[in-house]
């Protein structure tokens, strides 16, 4: 994996070097460089970054927060067995990988880490599913490879029931 065998995923800290991060999507680069720290301090998102041991350069990041979704947005085969009130979910607000690390499976690693964190929290706090808003068709295809499905009325919003996950 070209030196990426011992990656560290940890909460974003002041010591993490974010200025040089570039995933090729300006909005995501800007978020990490200028807004992520504020979101963490305001407790509106938790941001996790991926680095190599003994280094502070961010290779990838993922933001997580809570969201609820109305079951009317789910495909009927998923909604018919659920209670008729908003479902508690974990939102992957942003997930990005630096262009220098895109061929190393880091996006998959970051996604699996986010799912594991949601599963861990779901032992103490109800979380029915993971939700993500795909930024483009490429991102949508990425999430669909891992079992995420589009919501009926918002095709860029994808949903993965945690009960369907076998880790």
Secondary structure, DSSP 8 states (H G I E B T S, - for coil): -TT-TTEEEEE--TTSB-TT---S-HHHHHIIIIIHHHHHHTTS-EEEEEEETT--B--EEEEEEEEEE-GGGS-HHHHTTS-SS-EEEEEEEEEEE-GGGGGGTHHHHHHHHHHHHHHHHTTTS---EEEEE-SSHHHHHHHHTTT-EE-SS-TTEEEEEGGG---
